[in-house]
Amino acid sequence: MEKWILASSSPRRKKILQDAGILFSVLPINVSEKIDENLNLDDALMALTRQKAEACLQSSAQLKKETHFILAADTVVVLQKANLRFEILGKPVDQDDAFRTLEKLSNRKHLVKTAVGVLESQNLQFHSFVSTTEVWFHRLSESQIKNYLFLDKPFDKAGSYGIQDQNHSFVAALCGSVSNVIGLPLPQTLALIKKTESLNT
C-alpha cells in the first residue's frame, strides 16, 4: 500500500492525481454526505472530508500501523438564491432529477466548491481547505439537456454535469480552477501534499 491513500472512488480524482505523478492507493469508503446545516458551508464541507478520511482510517488495520496520508474530498454545486440563501445541488437521484438540476443552472451563475483534506494516520493531524470556482452556463434548451443526459449520463456528478464531458459544452464562462469543477483543485492539492510531506520529514 502506498504512503498516500485516496479515500474516494471517483475516477476523475484518481486521474487528476495520476496525471500529476502522485503515487497513491485507492481505498474508497461509504459515508453519509449530508451537510451539517449548523455550520457555514465551507466548514461543513471540511468537516465532511474529515469524516471520510477518519472512516477510511478506521476501515484498515494497516493504515493504523504505518504512516499514511489519507486524502479525502467532497464537491458540491451551489446555486445562489435571493436573500443570500443558497441551494446545494448534489448528485442526482435519477434522470428526472438531473434534468431539473440542469434547468435550474441554465443561463445562470453557480459556484462549485470542493473541500480537500489530509489526515495523518499516526498523529491524526488534519489539514484542509476549500476551493471555489464561479461558473456561468449558457441558456439550455430542453433538447440539449435531454441529449446530454442520454449521451453522457452524468448521474455520479454533483450538479448533474461534468465540465470535462466532450459531447456538450454548457459553460459560457468560468472564474477559478477547472480541476476544482472536475472534482479536485490540483494546484492547491499539490501544495497541501507538499506541506504534509514537509511536516513529516
Secondary structure, 3 states (H helix, E strand, C coil): CCCEEECCCCHHHHHHHHHCCCCEEECCCCCCCCCCCCCCHHHHHHHHHHHHHHHHHHCCHHHHHCCCEEEEEEEEEEEECHHHCEEEECCCCCHHHHHHHHHHHCCCEEEEEEEEEEEECCCCCEEEEEEEEEEEECCCCHHHHHHHHHHHCCCCCHHHCCCCCCCCCCEEEEECCHHHHHCCCHHHHHHHHHHHHHHCC
